[in-house]
């Protein structure tokens, strides 16, 4: 299976470029994205840019305004809290429901993803592999209504996963260790352990993102305070 984070088409190349710029703050929230300008910068036609816009819209990174077109929405703490609070409740339930149906081939797929994630891959590639890893273990969109909901939530969470890795490089190693433990629990047929670890794994990611958001907020207020004190 081809990793979702690895650009293999013009559309994926454009999507990766735009997503990275938004996550790194090079396109600020509220700024307008112009198809023709981006196409010229990336030396592509407007078609893959338009298709990438649709992907960014589904990921919640942009909004579409009737007058301004594609506008960078940015990432908000409220969004990530809502997504992860739902994941924390629903993903362990899905893991419990699909546990008995997990086959050796599914575990082998998850282990292959895990090996790649432990190597030198970009944050975006890691996030794509992360989706594949969890999908292999739960079936996600192939697991009925609940699986479809969890799949969409996991996809919506990917930009936040990338952002957390930019902010806190150690989160990659922490998640890789969690994934190794999950695989061991599956191999040992420990249903309760899998359900518990899934919940704790998601809760830990949310805590790290919240901590980073609070730190950035404190720095912004500190900088504003300094400006007030030094203003003539």
Secondary structure as GFF3:
##gff-version 3
##sequence-region A 1 232
A	DSSP	alpha_helix	10	23	.	.	.	ID=ss1
A	DSSP	beta_strand	32	33	.	.	.	ID=ss2
A	DSSP	alpha_helix	35	42	.	.	.	ID=ss3
A	DSSP	alpha_helix	46	58	.	.	.	ID=ss4
A	DSSP	beta_strand	62	65	.	.	.	ID=ss5
A	DSSP	beta_strand	69	72	.	.	.	ID=ss6
A	DSSP	alpha_helix	77	98	.	.	.	ID=ss7
A	DSSP	three_ten_helix	99	101	.	.	.	ID=ss8
A	DSSP	alpha_helix	104	117	.	.	.	ID=ss9
A	DSSP	alpha_helix	123	138	.	.	.	ID=ss10
A	DSSP	three_ten_helix	140	142	.	.	.	ID=ss11
A	DSSP	alpha_helix	144	167	.	.	.	ID=ss12
A	DSSP	alpha_helix	170	187	.	.	.	ID=ss13
A	DSSP	alpha_helix	191	230	.	.	.	ID=ss14
###
